[in-house]
C-alpha cells in the first residue's frame, strides 16, 4: 500500500473540488462537501494542522469509495 501524503484540510478541500465536490456548508472548523452523484464527506480545517492519516484513509476508502 502506498504511503499517504501529509495534507492540510484546505489542500484536501481544493483537491476534492477538482473531483467535482462542492462545499455545501461550513460549521465551526468542519466543512461538508458533496458531489453530484450523492457522495459526501466532512473535512476538518484546523488552521495549519494536518489531517490525521486515519481520517484521510477513511475519507478515501469510505466517503470517496476509492481503493488505496
Wavefront OBJ file of the C-alpha trace (Angstrom):
o trace
v 0.000 0.000 0.000
v 1.436 3.430 -0.892
v 2.110 5.931 1.853
v -0.486 8.633 2.357
v 0.685 12.210 1.885
v 0.693 14.734 4.699
v -2.013 17.198 3.730
v -3.794 20.129 5.332
v -7.579 20.487 5.414
v -7.672 23.361 2.919
v -5.457 21.432 0.495
v -7.780 18.421 0.758
v -10.810 20.611 0.018
v -9.083 22.041 -3.085
v -8.281 18.505 -4.261
v -11.840 17.319 -3.685
v -13.158 20.304 -5.646
v -11.152 19.061 -8.647
v -13.105 15.790 -8.266
v -16.405 17.741 -8.607
v -17.153 18.022 -4.886
v -18.666 21.300 -3.694
v -18.636 22.790 -0.202
v -22.266 22.711 0.906
v -21.819 24.081 4.405
v -19.257 25.031 6.996
v -19.834 24.848 10.720
v -17.002 25.812 13.002
v -13.834 24.163 11.760
v -15.532 21.481 9.656
v -16.641 21.692 6.024
v -19.119 19.367 4.375
v -18.506 18.541 0.736
v -20.944 16.811 -1.575
v -20.652 15.559 -5.132
v -23.307 15.417 -7.817
v -23.644 11.636 -7.514
v -24.528 11.766 -3.811
v -21.188 11.073 -2.151
v -20.467 13.325 0.823
v -17.709 13.853 3.364
v -16.641 16.146 6.178
v -13.178 17.720 6.231
v -11.697 19.366 9.341
v -9.908 22.670 8.716
v -7.930 23.429 11.863
v -5.588 26.192 10.727
v -2.177 24.807 9.887
v -2.767 21.324 11.349
v -2.559 18.275 9.104
v -5.465 15.916 8.516
v -4.761 12.749 10.536
v -3.765 9.800 8.359
v -6.520 7.571 9.707
v -9.167 10.145 8.832
v -7.639 10.683 5.399
v -7.713 6.915 4.816
v -11.384 6.813 5.915
v -12.308 9.678 3.576
v -10.621 7.956 0.635
v -11.985 4.460 1.266
v -15.489 5.055 2.584
v -16.579 8.543 1.521
v -14.929 8.731 -1.916
v -15.353 4.975 -2.473
v -11.807 4.605 -3.839
v -9.167 1.943 -3.225
v -5.709 2.788 -1.949
l 1 2 3 4 5 6 7 8 9 10 11 12 13 14 15 16 17 18 19 20 21 22 23 24 25 26 27 28 29 30 31 32 33 34 35 36 37 38 39 40 41 42 43 44 45 46 47 48 49 50 51 52 53 54 55 56 57 58 59 60 61 62 63 64 65 66 67 68
